[in-house]
Amino acid sequence: MEPISLLLTAIVSGAAAALEPTAGKAVKDAYEGLKHLIKKKWGGISLETVEQNPKSEPRREVLKEDLENAKAAHDEEVLAKAQELIRAVKEHAPQAAQAAGITIAELDAAGSVNIKGLVATGGHVAVTKIKSGQDINIDNVRSENPTGR
């Protein structure tokens, strides 16, 4: 997964999980850790709008633009926290990521895997298993609200 998509997926699924009353401490702690690190490094980046509505495509786009402008996807510490959060959500609250329209069950890449775009607003995008010894490129993935509302 491309770094900006990984970071955005972590934030969106973490925000969705944090809204769940049943979200475990591991998920909440991992999300708060990533959120705190982003605030510390780039105080102007606001995660609150995505927290209010993790399914909102416009809110995700603004956050993505802010993260890209800050070059957050090039920060190894932030990416490590994002991966930690994704693992916690995957283990303790996978339904929250699904509610936000994203499911990434397994990725095992010895080569590179690029997933770009990942929108999934109200619809659902599921990547259950991807293993790669070389490149796999899934471009501009989208799944808007299937009801059209």
C-alpha positions as CSV (number, residue, x, y, z in Angstrom):
1,M,0.0,0.0,0.0
2,E,1.4,3.4,-0.9
3,P,2.4,5.3,2.3
4,I,-0.2,8.1,2.0
5,S,-3.0,5.5,1.5
6,L,-1.6,3.5,4.5
7,L,-1.6,6.6,6.7
8,L,-5.1,7.7,5.6
9,T,-6.5,4.2,6.0
10,A,-5.0,4.0,9.5
11,I,-6.5,7.4,10.5
12,V,-10.0,6.7,9.1
13,S,-10.2,3.2,10.5
14,G,-8.8,4.4,13.8
15,A,-11.3,7.3,14.0
16,A,-14.2,5.0,13.1
17,A,-13.0,2.5,15.8
18,A,-12.6,5.2,18.4
19,L,-16.3,6.1,17.9
20,E,-17.4,2.6,18.8
21,P,-18.2,2.2,22.4
22,T,-16.9,-1.4,22.3
23,A,-13.5,-0.3,20.9
24,G,-10.8,-1.8,23.0
25,K,-8.0,0.0,24.8
26,A,-5.4,-1.2,22.3
27,V,-7.3,0.5,19.4
28,K,-8.0,3.7,21.3
29,D,-4.4,3.9,22.6
30,A,-2.9,3.2,19.1
31,Y,-5.2,5.9,17.6
32,E,-4.4,8.4,20.3
33,G,-0.7,7.7,19.8
34,L,-0.9,8.4,16.1
35,K,-3.0,11.4,16.6
36,H,-0.7,12.8,19.2
37,L,2.4,12.2,17.0
38,I,0.7,14.0,14.0
39,K,-0.3,16.9,16.2
40,K,3.2,17.2,17.7
41,K,4.9,17.2,14.2
42,W,2.3,19.1,12.3
43,G,0.0,21.0,14.7
44,G,-2.0,22.5,11.8
45,I,-3.3,19.1,10.6
46,S,-6.8,18.5,12.0
47,L,-8.1,15.0,12.4
48,E,-11.3,16.2,14.2
49,T,-13.3,16.6,11.0
50,V,-12.6,13.0,10.0
51,E,-13.3,11.9,13.5
52,Q,-16.8,13.4,13.3
53,N,-17.6,11.5,10.1
54,P,-15.0,8.9,9.0
55,K,-17.2,8.0,6.0
56,S,-17.1,11.5,4.5
57,E,-15.2,11.6,1.3
58,P,-14.7,15.4,1.3
59,R,-13.3,15.3,4.8
60,R,-10.9,12.5,3.9
61,E,-9.8,14.4,0.8
62,V,-8.9,17.5,2.9
63,L,-7.0,15.4,5.4
64,K,-5.2,13.6,2.6
65,E,-4.2,17.0,1.1
66,D,-3.0,18.2,4.5
67,L,-0.9,15.0,5.0
68,E,0.6,15.3,1.5
69,N,1.5,18.9,2.0
70,A,3.2,18.1,5.3
71,K,5.0,15.1,3.6
72,A,3.7,13.0,6.5
73,A,3.9,9.9,4.3
74,H,7.7,10.2,4.3
75,D,8.0,10.2,8.1
76,E,9.0,6.7,9.2
77,E,7.9,7.3,12.8
78,V,4.4,8.3,11.7
79,L,4.2,5.3,9.2
80,A,5.2,2.9,12.0
81,K,2.5,4.3,14.3
82,A,0.0,4.0,11.4
83,Q,0.9,0.3,10.9
84,E,0.6,-0.3,14.6
85,L,-2.9,1.3,14.5
86,I,-4.0,-0.8,11.5
87,R,-2.8,-4.0,13.3
88,A,-4.8,-3.0,16.4
89,V,-7.9,-2.2,14.4
90,K,-7.6,-5.4,12.4
91,E,-7.2,-7.5,15.6
92,H,-9.6,-5.7,17.9
93,A,-12.2,-3.8,15.9
94,P,-12.3,-4.9,12.2
95,Q,-16.0,-4.1,12.1
96,A,-15.1,-0.4,12.6
97,A,-13.0,-0.3,9.5
98,Q,-15.8,-2.1,7.6
99,A,-18.3,0.6,8.8
100,A,-16.0,3.2,7.4
101,G,-16.0,1.3,4.2
102,I,-12.6,-0.2,4.3
103,T,-11.4,-3.8,5.0
104,I,-7.8,-4.8,4.5
105,A,-7.5,-8.3,6.0
106,E,-4.0,-9.4,4.9
107,L,-1.1,-7.9,2.9
108,D,2.1,-9.8,2.7
109,A,4.5,-8.1,0.3
110,A,8.0,-9.2,-0.3
111,G,7.9,-6.9,-3.3
112,S,5.8,-3.7,-3.5
113,V,2.0,-3.4,-3.3
114,N,0.4,-0.1,-4.4
115,I,-3.2,0.6,-3.7
116,K,-4.2,4.1,-4.6
117,G,-7.3,6.2,-4.1
118,L,-9.2,4.0,-1.6
119,V,-12.5,6.0,-1.3
120,A,-15.2,3.6,0.0
121,T,-17.7,6.2,1.3
122,G,-20.6,4.2,2.6
123,G,-19.9,1.4,0.2
124,H,-17.4,-1.2,0.9
125,V,-13.9,-2.0,-0.4
126,A,-12.4,-5.3,0.8
127,V,-8.9,-6.5,0.2
128,T,-8.8,-9.9,1.9
129,K,-5.5,-11.4,0.9
130,I,-2.7,-10.1,-1.3
131,K,0.7,-11.7,-1.4
132,S,3.3,-10.4,-3.7
133,G,6.9,-11.3,-4.6
134,Q,6.8,-8.4,-7.1
135,D,4.5,-5.5,-7.9
136,I,0.8,-5.5,-7.6
137,N,-0.9,-2.2,-8.5
138,I,-4.5,-1.5,-7.8
139,D,-5.3,2.0,-8.9
140,N,-8.0,4.5,-8.0
141,V,-10.2,2.1,-6.0
142,R,-13.7,3.6,-5.3
143,S,-17.0,2.4,-3.8
144,E,-19.4,5.2,-3.2
145,N,-22.7,4.8,-1.3
146,P,-24.5,2.0,-3.1
147,T,-27.9,3.4,-2.4
148,G,-27.0,6.7,-4.1
149,R,-28.0,8.7,-1.1
